[in-house]
Amino acid sequence: MLPWRRFPLNEVNFAAQKLAFVIKYSSLIVSSGKIQDCDGMGSERVDTEGKARNKEAKMKRRKSDHGSTRAGGDAIKNNKKTPKTREKTDLGESHKKVMVFKSENLDSTISASESVKETDNDFSARKGLKRKWVQDESMDSSVIPTSKKIKHKLGENSDEERKTKKSNKKMQKKVKCEDSNECKKPKRTKGEIEEARQLKIKKKEEEEQSRWRWWEEEKYEDGVKWRFLEHSGPYFPPEYQPLPDNVHFYYDGKKVKLSLAAEEVALFFAQMLDHEYTTKKVFRENFFKDWRKEMTDAERSLIQDLGKCDFGEIHAMHKAKVEARKNMTKEEKQALKEANQKIVDEFGYCLLDHHRERIGNFKIEPPGLFRGRGEHPKQGMLKKRIQPEDIIINCSKEACIPVPPAGHRWKEVRHDNTVTWLVSWTENIQGSIKYIMLNANSKLKGEKDWEKYEVARKLKSCVDNIRSQYRSDLKSRQMSTRQRAVALYFIDKLALRAGNEKEEGETADTVGCCSLRVEHITLHEQMDGKEYVVEFDFLGKDSIRYYNKVPVIKKVFKNLKLFLENKQPGDELFDRLYTSMLNKHLSSLMPGLTAKVFRTYNASITLQEQLKELTNKSDSVAEKLLSYNRANRAVAILCNHQRAPPKTFDQSMATLQSKIDARKEQLALAKSGLKQAKKEAKAKGSSEFKLQTLVERKKAAVKRCEEQLLKMEIQATDREENKQIALGTSKLNYLDPRISVAWCKNMGLPVDKIYNKSQRDKFAWAIDMTEVDFEF
């Protein structure tokens, strides 16, 4: 029996174990047909010189490495030192050096003493056999072998080695599971799964029963939005906390202690140092101008140049806080979640006609630096902290008025039931009014959506007359009427936004149809094989570029040439038309009709037509969803709903493609297995029930693989086509949800394939009232 030390199984290191075994058995050199065991207790005499050398080496190892693993001895039985024997002796000494591992590295080496015993007995039984291990000269045996050297020595390329590694990983997982008590939960039984499913169904039914079905109630008289409204007011952001004593601001290399107001604004800039905004000239100039307004007289006289300001320590502190938030423990995250939930419970709900409704944005935006969209001329300006004295509260007379924070009062309290907002204030950058309103799934929002789509449906009945009228106006003797007719043509055919009047230099340089300039269009008599082509190139809403080449009718093209005469690139194309004039004309054609209604109408009618054209009831679920997304994509392109490709797009597509390739290989194997099973079944006849069952299983496996592969390929196509298209905007704001619900019912698809949970809550009224035969 070998005197190998037993080690706990949960610390086994198989690579080191195998190395130890190889070294041990390579040192058992056969001489004169006899084998000397590790204690030197063979049946022959041992060379006294070798014995003394072995004893001395053992004593050195015990002294130098107390507690280390007792390696097998290297006693060599040989009376004559031939060159071959000498080579073996040197090799044994080299092995002694290699085997001197530190206890912490070898404390997880060996636990399989029974297997060692069996191997030893097998070796002893085969007397006269010689086992030789040739040392690799490239290996430095005077040092502890690294993992790469171990792999080289053991020739780690066999299936057995890979299996060992795999079992090692499984063992480590098992040990971790035992130590941390985080074992996998046992698989649920069919009864448990069914019970969970029934519980989910019951919960859904309870939600439906508790839902306020406002669309089944009688509408209030015109203009009245609610009869009772009570809420807790807005939630204000916490007050500014001064910088720690070890974090400083420097100007021109010197430490400067800022006043609290100036320090807070400096923090806003420091937080954005990683962003490209802080490199823009306009942003820096606007920031520095507003920052100096918050400084004291002494600070203004000292700080004259933004380039000499050092925000490094403040920025580092901010980054550290961000990392700390990312690295919060589970308990800290849970505590933060509970604190946030308390805030939601207090400020996030209101009573609307005695029904509890969720408020959308109940938090006042904290102070900071204004960014804006695109190259906004006011970027970098200071968004000041909103105080209760800036707030207007709206609630019913019978309701409890929200209590303002201690030491403050509200600007005004109103009781106006003709508006839908709860709180309002005016922000300081552009002077626009901000509102706190109800959530998207509330009654007030739902009624507004329903009314919007009903007006768009009414347009369908009179759109032909409106089109005939603006086509006849293209020949009008009045220039303003012609311009209105051309603008209506663009709004109708291209779903352009009307555009709003605005003061020059106050906002970003974005335009709509009525505010187009000469520089935004180019006329082509012939282009790409088409006649009378208008090339558009301008920045639309949110500074998103609109670029399109559109063939138009000859009358429109001639009018555009007339509008361009004697004008400079910066002049307005429709210089005699305003948005208000256009909407006033439209409302005379149909009550409630505006340019935006045209956009909603064209989006919804396009979706309905595309769904009829693209989908078949015989298609698979994945194919139906692809057709729906393609129909939605046609609307998004019409409305110019673009987005930048996601940063992880290429990586996610590569991952999906690798899955597709793996699935193709799996399908090939499944088909090969099916072919082999059919061949065996045919050879043995149809009487073999087991073989027939096997063939059926193989067929099912092939079918399953084909379905999964098709689903993945459709998913890849869908992702690629949606790379730069935003489908969500049109789905939520321009498409009548009743079209999608009716399509789902016709195609036998559940609505949750199209709308997620929050979207289903938003369009609960449409899901409930829509029938299969709905037509927009």
C-alpha positions in Angstrom: 0.0 0.0 0.0 1.4 3.4 -1.0 1.7 6.0 1.8 -0.1 8.6 -0.2 -1.8 11.3 1.8 -5.6 11.3 1.5 -7.1 14.7 0.5 -10.7 15.8 0.5 -12.5 15.0 -2.7 -14.0 18.5 -3.0 -10.4 19.9 -3.6 -9.3 17.6 -6.3 -7.1 19.1 -9.0 -7.1 16.5 -11.7 -4.3 18.0 -13.8 -1.9 18.0 -10.8 -3.1 14.5 -9.9 -2.2 13.1 -13.2 1.2 14.8 -13.2 1.9 13.3 -9.8 0.9 9.8 -11.0 3.2 10.1 -14.1 6.1 11.2 -12.0 5.6 8.5 -9.4 5.4 5.7 -11.8 8.3 6.9 -13.9 10.5 6.8 -10.8 9.7 3.2 -10.2 12.5 1.9 -12.4 12.6 -1.8 -13.0 16.0 -3.4 -12.4 16.9 -7.1 -12.6 13.3 -8.1 -13.0 12.4 -6.7 -9.5 10.3 -3.6 -8.7 11.2 -1.4 -5.7 8.2 0.2 -4.1 8.1 3.7 -2.7 9.3 2.8 0.7 12.3 0.9 -0.7 11.0 -2.5 0.6 11.8 -4.7 -2.4 12.9 -8.3 -2.4 16.4 -7.4 -3.6 19.2 -5.4 -1.9 19.3 -1.7 -2.6 22.5 0.0 -3.6 23.8 1.6 -0.3 24.9 4.7 -2.1 21.5 5.2 -3.7 19.7 4.4 -0.4 21.8 7.0 1.4 21.1 9.5 -1.3 17.3 8.9 -1.1 17.3 9.1 2.7 19.2 12.5 2.6 16.8 13.9 -0.1 13.8 12.8 2.0 15.2 14.6 5.1 15.8 17.8 3.1 12.3 17.8 1.7 10.8 17.3 5.2 12.8 20.2 6.6 12.2 22.6 3.7 8.6 22.0 3.1 6.9 20.9 6.4 3.4 19.6 5.8 4.0 19.0 2.0 2.9 15.9 0.2 5.1 12.9 0.7 6.1 12.0 -2.8 7.1 8.5 -3.6 10.8 7.6 -3.2 13.2 7.2 -6.0 15.2 4.2 -4.8 16.8 2.6 -7.9 17.7 -1.0 -7.7 20.9 -1.6 -9.7 24.3 -2.9 -8.8 26.0 -1.7 -11.9 25.8 1.9 -13.0 25.5 1.6 -16.8 24.9 4.7 -18.8 21.3 3.7 -19.2 20.9 3.2 -15.4 22.7 6.5 -14.8 20.1 8.2 -17.1 17.3 6.8 -15.0 18.9 7.9 -11.7 19.3 11.4 -13.0 15.8 11.4 -14.1 14.7 10.3 -10.7 16.5 13.2 -9.1 14.9 15.5 -11.5 11.6 14.2 -10.6 12.3 14.8 -7.0 12.7 18.5 -7.8 9.5 18.6 -9.8 7.5 16.9 -7.0 8.4 19.5 -4.4 5.0 21.4 -4.6 3.8 23.8 -1.9 1.1 22.5 0.4 -1.4 25.0 -0.8 -1.0 23.9 -4.4 -1.0 20.2 -3.6 -3.6 20.3 -0.9 -6.1 19.5 -3.6 -4.3 16.7 -5.4 -5.2 13.1 -4.5 -8.1 11.2 -3.0 -8.3 8.1 -5.1 -6.0 5.8 -3.1 -8.0 2.7 -4.1 -7.3 3.3 -7.8 -3.6 3.8 -6.9 -3.5 0.5 -5.1 -5.1 -1.4 -8.0 -2.6 0.1 -10.4 0.3 -0.7 -8.1 -0.8 -4.3 -7.8 -1.1 -4.6 -11.5 2.4 -3.2 -11.9 3.9 -5.7 -9.4 2.3 -8.6 -11.2 4.1 -7.9 -14.4 7.6 -8.5 -13.3 10.4 -8.0 -15.8 8.6 -5.2 -17.7 10.4 -1.9 -18.0 8.7 1.5 -18.1 10.6 4.4 -19.5 9.6 8.1 -19.5 11.8 10.4 -21.6 12.1 13.8 -20.0 11.3 16.8 -22.3 14.5 18.9 -22.5 12.6 22.1 -22.9 11.0 21.7 -19.4 12.9 23.4 -16.6 12.5 20.9 -13.8 13.9 23.2 -11.2 10.7 25.3 -11.0 7.1 24.5 -10.3 5.5 23.6 -13.7 2.9 26.0 -15.0 -0.4 24.9 -16.4 1.0 25.2 -19.9 3.9 22.9 -19.0 1.6 20.4 -17.4 -0.5 20.3 -20.5 2.6 19.9 -22.6 3.9 17.0 -20.4 0.6 15.2 -20.4 -0.1 15.7 -24.1 -3.5 17.3 -23.4 -5.2 16.5 -26.7 -7.0 13.3 -26.0 -10.7 12.6 -25.4 -9.8 11.2 -22.0 -8.2 14.5 -20.9 -11.2 16.5 -22.1 -13.5 14.2 -20.2 -11.4 14.7 -17.1 -11.7 18.5 -17.4 -15.4 18.2 -17.9 -15.8 16.1 -14.8 -13.6 18.5 -12.9 -15.9 21.4 -13.7 -18.9 19.3 -12.7 -17.2 18.5 -9.4 -16.4 22.1 -8.7 -20.0 23.1 -9.4 -21.1 20.3 -7.0 -18.7 21.5 -4.3 -19.8 25.1 -4.7 -23.4 24.0 -4.5 -22.7 22.1 -1.3 -20.7 25.0 0.2 -23.1 27.8 -0.7 -26.4 26.0 -0.4 -27.3 27.3 -3.9 -28.2 24.0 -5.5 -30.5 24.0 -8.4 -34.1 23.7 -7.6 -35.6 20.3 -8.5 -37.6 20.1 -11.6 -41.3 20.8 -11.2 -43.8 18.0 -11.7 -46.6 18.2 -14.2 -49.0 18.8 -11.4 -46.9 21.8 -10.1 -46.6 23.2 -13.6 -50.4 23.0 -14.1 -51.0 24.5 -10.7 -48.8 27.5 -11.6 -50.5 27.9 -14.9 -53.9 27.9 -13.3 -52.7 30.5 -10.7 -51.5 32.7 -13.5 -54.9 32.5 -15.3 -56.7 33.2 -12.0 -54.5 36.3 -11.4 -55.2 37.5 -14.9 -58.9 37.1 -14.4 -58.8 39.0 -11.2 -56.9 41.9 -12.9 -59.6 42.0 -15.6 -62.4 42.0 -13.0 -60.7 44.9 -11.1 -60.0 46.9 -14.3 -62.0 50.1 -14.7 -64.0 49.5 -17.9 -64.5 53.2 -18.5 -65.3 52.7 -22.2 -68.6 51.0 -21.2 -69.7 54.1 -19.2 -71.5 57.1 -20.5 -69.3 59.9 -21.7 -69.3 63.2 -19.8 -70.6 66.3 -21.5 -68.3 68.1 -23.9 -65.2 69.5 -22.3 -65.5 67.8 -18.9 -62.7 65.4 -18.3 -63.4 64.3 -14.7 -65.7 65.0 -11.7 -63.3 64.1 -8.8 -59.5 64.4 -8.7 -57.3 63.9 -5.7 -53.5 63.4 -5.6 -50.4 64.0 -3.3 -48.7 66.5 -5.6 -45.2 66.1 -7.2 -42.2 64.4 -5.7 -39.2 66.8 -5.5 -35.6 65.7 -6.0 -33.4 65.7 -2.8 -31.5 68.8 -1.9 -27.8 69.2 -3.0 -25.2 67.5 -0.7 -21.8 69.3 -0.5 -18.7 67.6 -1.8 -16.6 65.5 0.7 -13.6 67.2 2.3 -11.2 65.1 0.3 -12.7 66.1 -3.1 -11.6 69.5 -4.5 -12.0 71.8 -7.4 -8.9 73.4 -8.9 -8.5 76.6 -10.9 -5.1 77.2 -12.7 -3.6 74.5 -10.6 -4.7 76.0 -7.2 -7.4 74.5 -4.9 -10.5 76.6 -4.8 -13.4 76.2 -2.3 -16.6 77.1 -4.2 -19.9 78.3 -2.7 -22.7 75.7 -2.6 -24.6 77.1 -5.6 -21.4 77.2 -7.8 -20.2 73.8 -6.5 -23.5 72.2 -7.5 -23.3 73.5 -11.1 -19.6 72.5 -11.3 -20.7 68.9 -10.4 -23.2 68.9 -13.3 -20.4 69.6 -15.7 -18.0 67.1 -14.1 -20.6 64.4 -14.4 -20.6 64.9 -18.2 -16.9 65.0 -18.9 -17.1 61.6 -20.6 -19.7 62.8 -23.0 -19.0 64.6 -26.3 -21.3 67.5 -25.2 -18.5 68.9 -23.0 -16.3 69.2 -26.1 -18.7 71.4 -28.1 -18.1 75.1 -28.2 -21.7 76.2 -27.8 -22.2 73.9 -24.9 -19.1 75.1 -23.0 -19.9 78.8 -23.7 -23.5 78.5 -22.5 -22.4 76.5 -19.4 -19.7 78.9 -18.4 -22.1 81.9 -18.8 -24.8 80.3 -16.6 -22.2 79.0 -14.1 -20.8 82.5 -13.5 -24.3 83.7 -12.7 -24.3 81.2 -9.7 -20.9 82.3 -8.4 -20.1 84.9 -5.8 -18.4 88.1 -6.7 -15.0 86.8 -5.5 -15.5 83.6 -7.5 -16.4 85.5 -10.7 -13.3 87.7 -10.4 -11.1 84.6 -10.0 -12.6 82.2 -12.5 -12.3 83.8 -15.9 -11.4 80.8 -18.2 -13.1 77.4 -18.4 -10.0 75.9 -19.8 -8.1 76.5 -16.6 -10.7 74.7 -14.5 -9.9 71.2 -13.2 -12.9 69.0 -12.4 -10.9 65.8 -12.2 -11.5 64.9 -8.6 -15.2 65.7 -8.8 -15.5 63.5 -11.9 -13.6 60.7 -10.2 -15.9 60.8 -7.3 -18.9 60.7 -9.6 -17.5 57.6 -11.4 -16.8 55.9 -8.1 -20.5 56.5 -7.1 -21.7 55.0 -10.4 -19.5 51.9 -9.8 -20.7 51.6 -6.3 -24.3 51.6 -7.5 -23.5 48.9 -10.0 -21.8 46.8 -7.4 -24.5 47.0 -4.8 -25.3 43.8 -2.9 -28.6 42.0 -3.3 -29.7 43.3 0.1 -28.8 46.9 -0.8 -30.7 46.7 -4.1 -33.7 45.3 -2.2 -33.6 48.1 0.3 -33.4 50.7 -2.5 -36.3 49.0 -4.3 -38.4 49.1 -1.2 -37.6 52.8 -0.6 -38.6 53.6 -4.2 -41.8 51.6 -3.9 -42.8 53.7 -0.8 -42.3 56.8 -2.9 -44.5 55.3 -5.7 -47.2 54.3 -3.2 -47.3 57.9 -1.8 -46.9 60.0 -5.0 -47.5 57.6 -7.9 -51.3 57.2 -7.7 -54.3 59.5 -7.7 -58.1 59.1 -7.3 -59.9 59.9 -10.6 -63.7 59.8 -10.1 -63.0 57.6 -7.1 -61.0 55.1 -9.1 -57.3 54.5 -8.3 -55.2 55.5 -11.4 -51.5 55.5 -11.9 -49.7 58.8 -12.5 -47.2 58.9 -15.4 -44.3 61.2 -14.4 -44.8 62.2 -10.8 -41.2 63.2 -10.2 -40.0 66.8 -10.8 -37.0 66.8 -13.1 -33.8 67.5 -11.1 -31.6 70.5 -12.0 -28.8 69.9 -14.5 -27.4 71.1 -17.9 -29.7 71.3 -20.9 -28.7 69.1 -23.8 -31.4 69.3 -26.4 -31.6 67.4 -29.7 -29.0 67.8 -32.4 -27.1 71.1 -32.5 -29.4 73.0 -30.2 -28.4 76.6 -29.7 -29.2 76.5 -25.9 -27.3 73.3 -25.1 -25.2 73.7 -21.9 -27.5 76.2 -20.2 -28.5 75.5 -16.6 -31.8 73.9 -15.9 -32.7 75.4 -12.5 -34.1 73.6 -9.5 -37.9 73.7 -9.5 -39.3 74.9 -6.2 -42.9 74.5 -4.8 -43.4 78.2 -5.4 -43.1 77.4 -9.2 -45.8 74.7 -9.1 -49.5 75.0 -10.0 -51.7 72.2 -8.5 -54.9 71.1 -10.2 -57.5 69.0 -8.2 -61.2 69.0 -7.4 -62.7 71.3 -4.8 -63.9 68.4 -2.6 -60.4 66.8 -2.6 -57.7 67.2 0.0 -55.2 69.8 -1.4 -51.6 68.3 -1.5 -49.4 69.6 1.3 -46.3 71.5 0.1 -42.8 70.7 1.6 -42.1 72.4 4.9 -41.4 76.1 4.7 -42.8 76.4 1.2 -46.2 77.0 -0.5 -47.7 76.4 -4.0 -47.8 79.0 -6.6 -51.5 78.4 -7.3 -54.2 75.8 -6.7 -56.8 75.3 -9.5 -59.9 73.2 -9.8 -60.2 73.0 -13.6 -61.9 69.8 -14.8 -61.6 70.6 -18.5 -57.9 69.8 -18.5 -56.1 66.4 -17.9 -53.0 67.6 -16.1 -52.4 67.4 -12.3 -49.4 69.6 -11.9 -47.8 72.2 -14.1 -44.8 74.6 -14.1 -42.8 76.7 -16.6 -39.2 75.6 -17.2 -36.5 78.3 -17.6 -34.6 77.3 -20.7 -37.3 77.7 -23.4 -40.2 79.0 -21.3 -42.3 75.9 -22.2 -44.9 74.6 -19.8 -44.3 71.1 -18.3 -47.0 68.9 -17.0 -47.6 65.9 -14.7 -50.3 63.7 -16.2 -51.8 60.3 -15.8 -50.2 57.1 -17.0 -50.7 55.8 -20.6 -53.2 53.1 -19.4 -55.4 55.6 -17.6 -59.0 56.6 -18.6 -58.0 60.1 -19.7 -55.2 58.9 -22.0 -57.4 56.1 -23.4 -60.2 58.4 -24.2 -57.9 60.7 -26.0 -56.4 57.9 -28.1 -59.9 56.5 -28.9 -61.1 60.0 -30.0 -57.9 60.5 -32.1 -58.4 57.2 -34.1 -62.2 57.9 -34.5 -61.4 61.2 -36.1 -58.9 59.5 -38.4 -61.6 56.9 -39.4 -64.0 59.7 -40.3 -61.4 61.1 -42.6 -61.6 57.9 -44.7 -65.2 58.9 -45.7 -64.3 62.3 -47.0 -60.6 62.0 -48.0 -61.4 61.6 -51.7 -63.3 65.0 -51.7 -60.4 66.7 -49.9 -57.9 65.3 -52.4 -60.1 66.5 -55.4 -60.2 70.0 -53.9 -56.5 70.4 -53.3 -55.7 69.1 -56.8 -58.1 71.7 -58.3 -56.4 74.4 -56.0 -53.1 73.7 -57.8 -54.4 75.8 -60.7 -55.7 78.7 -58.4 -54.9 82.3 -59.4 -53.9 83.1 -55.8 -50.4 82.1 -54.8 -51.3 81.4 -51.2 -54.0 78.9 -52.3 -51.5 77.1 -54.6 -48.9 76.9 -51.8 -51.6 75.4 -49.5 -52.5 72.9 -52.1 -48.9 71.7 -52.6 -48.3 71.5 -48.8 -51.5 69.4 -48.5 -50.3 67.2 -51.3 -47.0 66.5 -49.4 -48.7 66.0 -46.0 -51.2 63.5 -47.6 -48.7 61.6 -49.8 -45.6 61.7 -47.7 -47.1 61.9 -44.1 -44.9 65.0 -43.4 -45.5 66.9 -40.2 -47.0 70.3 -40.7 -44.2 72.2 -38.8 -44.7 74.9 -36.2 -43.8 78.6 -36.2 -40.8 79.4 -33.9 -38.4 82.1 -33.1 -35.2 81.9 -35.0 -32.2 80.9 -32.8 -34.4 79.7 -30.0 -34.6 76.1 -31.0 -32.7 73.6 -33.1 -32.9 74.1 -36.9 -35.7 71.5 -37.5 -38.5 72.0 -40.0 -41.8 70.6 -41.1 -43.8 70.9 -44.3 -44.9 74.5 -43.9 -41.5 75.7 -42.7 -39.4 74.1 -45.6 -36.8 76.4 -47.1 -35.5 76.5 -50.7 -32.3 74.7 -49.7 -34.3 71.7 -48.5 -35.6 70.6 -51.9 -34.0 69.9 -55.3 -36.1 69.4 -58.5 -35.1 66.8 -61.2 -36.9 66.6 -64.5 -35.5 63.1 -64.9 -34.0 60.9 -62.2 -33.4 57.1 -62.0 -35.8 56.6 -64.9 -38.6 58.6 -63.3 -40.1 62.0 -64.3 -40.7 65.0 -62.1 -38.7 63.9 -59.0 -38.4 66.1 -55.9 -35.4 65.4 -53.6 -36.0 66.2 -50.0 -33.2 66.7 -47.5 -33.8 68.4 -44.1 -33.9 67.8 -40.3 -37.3 66.9 -39.0 -38.5 66.4 -35.4 -35.8 65.6 -32.8 -33.2 66.5 -35.4 -33.8 63.3 -37.4 -32.8 63.6 -41.0 -35.5 63.2 -43.7 -34.0 62.2 -47.0 -36.3 61.1 -49.8 -36.6 61.1 -53.6 -40.3 61.3 -54.6 -41.9 61.4 -58.1 -44.8 63.9 -58.1 -47.5 64.9 -60.5 -46.6 67.4 -63.2 -48.8 70.2 -61.7 -47.0 70.0 -58.3 -43.6 70.0 -60.0 -44.5 73.1 -62.0 -45.8 74.9 -58.9 -42.6 74.1 -57.0 -40.5 75.6 -59.9 -42.7 78.7 -59.6 -42.2 78.9 -55.8 -38.4 78.7 -56.2 -38.1 81.7 -58.6 -36.0 84.7 -57.3 -35.4 83.1 -53.9 -32.2 82.5 -52.0 -31.4 79.0 -50.3 -32.4 80.3 -46.9 -35.8 81.7 -48.0 -39.0 79.9 -47.1 -40.5 77.7 -49.8 -44.1 78.4 -48.7 -43.6 82.1 -47.9 -47.4 82.8 -47.9 -48.5 79.8 -45.8 -48.6 79.2 -42.0 -49.5 76.1 -40.0 -52.4 77.9 -38.3 -53.8 78.9 -41.7 -53.5 75.3 -43.0 -55.2 73.7 -39.9 -58.0 76.4 -40.1 -58.7 75.4 -43.7 -58.7 71.7 -42.8 -61.2 72.1 -39.9 -63.5 73.8 -42.4 -63.4 70.7 -44.5 -64.1 68.3 -41.6 -64.7 69.0 -37.9 -61.5 68.1 -35.9 -59.4 67.7 -39.0 -55.7 68.8 -38.7 -52.5 68.0 -40.5 -51.7 65.4 -37.8 -54.9 63.5 -38.5 -53.7 63.0 -42.0 -50.6 61.4 -40.6 -52.5 59.1 -38.3 -55.0 58.2 -41.1 -52.2 57.3 -43.7 -50.3 55.3 -41.1 -53.3 53.2 -40.0 -54.7 52.6 -43.5 -51.2 51.6 -44.7 -50.9 49.0 -41.9 -54.3 47.5 -42.8 -53.6 47.3 -46.5 -50.1 45.8 -45.9 -51.5 43.1 -43.5 -54.1 42.0 -46.0 -51.4 41.8 -48.7 -48.6 40.1 -46.8 -50.3 37.5 -44.4 -52.0 34.1 -44.9 -53.8 32.0 -42.4 -51.7 29.0 -43.4 -48.4 30.7 -42.4 -46.6 29.6 -39.3 -46.6 31.8 -36.2 -43.1 33.1 -36.9 -44.0 33.9 -40.6 -47.2 35.8 -39.5 -45.2 37.9 -37.0 -42.6 38.7 -39.7 -45.4 39.8 -42.0 -46.8 42.0 -39.2 -43.4 43.6 -38.6 -42.9 44.2 -42.3 -46.3 46.0 -42.5 -45.3 48.0 -39.4 -42.0 48.8 -41.0 -43.7 50.2 -44.1 -45.6 52.6 -41.8 -42.4 53.5 -39.9 -40.6 54.3 -43.2 -43.6 56.4 -44.4 -43.5 58.4 -41.1 -39.6 58.6 -41.1 -39.3 56.8 -37.7 -35.6 56.1 -37.8 -33.1 55.1 -35.1 -29.3 54.5 -34.9 -28.3 50.9 -35.1 -27.9 49.3 -31.6 -24.3 49.2 -30.4 -24.4 45.5 -29.9 -26.2 44.8 -33.2 -23.2 43.1 -34.9 -22.4 41.0 -31.9 -26.0 39.8 -31.4 -26.3 39.0 -35.1 -23.1 37.0 -35.0 -24.4 35.1 -32.0 -27.7 34.4 -33.7 -25.8 33.2 -36.9 -23.7 30.8 -34.9 -26.9 29.4 -33.4 -28.4 29.0 -36.9 -25.2 27.2 -38.0 -25.3 24.9 -35.0 -29.0 24.2 -35.7 -28.2 23.3 -39.3 -25.7 20.8 -38.2 -28.2 19.3 -35.7 -30.8 19.1 -38.5 -28.3 17.3 -40.8 -27.5 14.8 -38.0 -31.3 14.3 -37.3 -31.9 13.6 -41.0 -29.0 11.1 -41.1 -30.4 9.4 -38.0 -33.9 9.2 -39.6 -32.4 7.7 -42.8 -30.5 5.1 -40.8 -33.6 4.2 -38.8 -35.7 3.8 -41.9 -33.1 1.6 -43.4 -33.0 -0.7 -40.4 -36.8 -0.8 -40.2 -37.0 -1.7 -43.8 -34.4 -4.5 -43.5 -36.2 -6.1 -40.5 -39.7 -5.6 -41.8 -42.7 -3.7 -40.4 -43.2 -6.3 -37.6 -40.5 -4.6 -35.4 -42.6 -2.3 -33.3 -39.6 -0.7 -31.6 -38.0 0.2 -34.9 -41.2 1.8 -36.2 -41.4 3.8 -32.9 -37.8 4.9 -33.4 -38.6 6.0 -36.9 -41.5 8.1 -35.7 -39.3 9.7 -33.0 -36.6 10.5 -35.6 -39.3 12.1 -37.9 -40.5 14.3 -35.0 -37.0 15.3 -34.2 -36.3 16.3 -37.8 -39.6 18.3 -37.9 -38.8 20.0 -34.6 -35.3 21.0 -35.9 -36.7 22.4 -39.1 -39.3 24.5 -37.2 -36.6 25.9 -34.9 -34.3 26.6 -37.8 -37.0 28.4 -39.7 -37.8 30.5 -36.6 -34.2 31.5 -36.1 -33.8 32.4 -39.8 -36.9 34.6 -39.7 -35.7 36.2 -36.5 -32.3 37.1 -38.2 -34.2 38.5 -41.3 -36.4 40.6 -39.0 -33.5 42.0 -37.0 -31.6 42.9 -40.1 -34.6 44.7 -41.7 -35.3 46.6 -38.4 -31.7 47.6 -37.9 -32.4 51.4 -38.5 -36.2 51.5 -38.2 -38.0 52.3 -35.0 -41.3 50.2 -35.0 -42.4 51.2 -31.5 -43.3 54.9 -32.3 -45.8 54.1 -35.0 -47.3 51.1 -33.1 -48.0 53.2 -30.0 -48.9 56.6 -31.5 -50.1 56.3 -35.1 -51.6 52.9 -35.6 -55.2 52.2 -34.5 -54.8 49.3 -32.1 -58.1 47.8 -33.3 -56.5 46.9 -36.6 -53.9 44.8 -34.9 -56.4 43.2 -32.5 -58.7 42.3 -35.4 -55.8 40.9 -37.4 -54.7 38.7 -34.4 -58.2 37.3 -34.0 -58.4 36.6 -37.8 -55.0 34.9 -37.8 -55.6 32.9 -34.6 -52.7 34.6 -32.7 -52.9 35.8 -29.1 -52.6 39.6 -28.7 -49.6 39.3 -26.5 -47.6 38.3 -29.6 -48.0 41.9 -30.8 -48.4 43.9 -27.6 -46.5 43.5 -24.3 -48.1 43.8 -20.9 -47.9 47.6 -20.6 -49.1 48.0 -24.2 -52.0 45.7 -23.5 -52.9 47.8 -20.5 -52.7 51.0 -22.7 -55.0 49.5 -25.3 -57.4 47.6 -23.0 -60.3 49.5 -24.5 -59.4 48.3 -28.0 -58.8 44.7 -27.1 -62.1 44.5 -25.3 -64.4 46.1 -27.9 -62.8 45.0 -31.2 -64.5 42.3 -33.3 -63.0 40.0 -35.9 -64.6 42.0 -38.8 -63.3 45.4 -37.7 -62.3 47.7 -40.6 -60.5 51.0 -40.1 
